[in-house]
């Protein structure tokens, strides 16, 4: 992968300033990458908010699970949405985030996930978008 220094600057800023992360597609299965990333974020002082319709109302890593981003109370002040869903699912998730999360600063698409149209829409609204990267891999250089 070619290094994108703009992404690197954005990642450093996100790692230093974001503290509340909604994780779309967070699994309760400890063997899944989403669980490992969420646990890493928690261990480093981030509050995670699980979003998974199949587990809504339950808890993952001690946090209440919501079915959709729109169900998260605005008082949660979500600053970043980390998406663990296929690229085809990203567009509607980004639209929902833009419509319902007033404190949103960044959208993160995990390894192998890209949606350039959704990313452009978010960027046009002043949201930082990182695609095809993982905060568990990227953040240690900046924390």
N, C-alpha and C positions, 0 to 999 in steps of 0.2 A: 504494500500500500504506500502510495506516495504521501509524504508528509504535507499536510495543509496547515500552514502556520496560522492562518486566520482561525481555523477550528481550534488549534492549540491555545490561542489566546482566549477564545470563548470558553473552552474547557477549564482553563485556569480560573477564569472569573466565576464560572458556575460553581466549581469546587469550593471556592472561597466564600461565595455569597448565598447560595441556595441552601435552605435547611429543611424544607418540607417538600416531599416528593410523592406524588401519586404514581403507583406502579400498576399499569394496565396489563392484565394477564398474569399477575402474581399467583404462583401456585403454592399450595400448602405443602407440597412434596419437597422435602429437603434435598432431593437429588436433582431437582430442576434448576437450570441456570437463574431463573427469576428469583427463586428463594435465596440462592447464594448471593446475588447482587443486593437484594433487600437486606439481608443479614449484615453484609459488609457496610452498607450505608448506615444502618442502625448503629453498628459498632463504632462508627466514626461521627456520631452526633447528629445524624439526619433523622427526621421523623418520616416514617414511611406510611403511606395510606394505600392499602391494598384495594384494587379494583378487579373483581372477578365475579361475573353474574352467577356462576355455579356455586359460589361460596358466600354470597351476600348474606349479611346478618351474623356470620360467624366471625372468627378471628384468625389472623395469620400473624405470627411473630408478635402477638399481644395487641394487635391493632384491629379495629373493626373493619370488616370487608364491605365494600360498597359494590352494587351491581354495575353502576355507570358513573362516569365523572360528574354528571349532572346531579347525582344523589349526594355528593360530598357537600357538607355545609360550607357556605362561603367563609364562615368564621375559621375554617381550617387553614385558610391562606396558602393554598397550594401554589408553589413557585415553579415547580418543574413536573412534567409528565414524562415518565419513562415507559416506553411502549415495548412490550413483549408479545407482539402479534404479527402475523404475516403482513407483508407490504400491502396486499390488497385491502386490508382492514384499516389501514392508517388514516385515510382521508376522512371518514366519518368520526374517528376518534379525535383528530385534530379539530374538526369543525365543532365537536362537542366541547373540547377544551377551550377553544376561543370564545364560545358562547357562554360558558358557565363558570370559568375560573378567573375572576377579576385580578388576582395577584400573580397570574402566570407570567413567568419570565423566560422559560425555556421548555423546549420539547426535545426529547432524546429518543432516537430510534436505535434499538439494539443492533448488535452484529448481524449482518445479512439483511437488514431491513432498510428500505429506501422508499420514499415517495416524494419525488421532486416537485410535483404539483402542490401537494399538501404543505411541503416545506416552504415553497414560495408564498403560499397564502399566509402562513404563520409569520414569515419574515416581513411581509408587507404590513403586518399589524405590530411590528416591533419586537417579535418574539425570536429569541436565538434558537436555532435548530441545529442539532448534531445528528448526523445519520451514520449508520453502519459502524458504530463505536460502542464501547461498554464502559460505564463509569467505574466499575470495579477494576478495570485495566488502566483507565486514564487518570482517575483521581489521585492515586498514590503519589504521582509526581508533583502534585499541587497542594496537597494537604499538609 
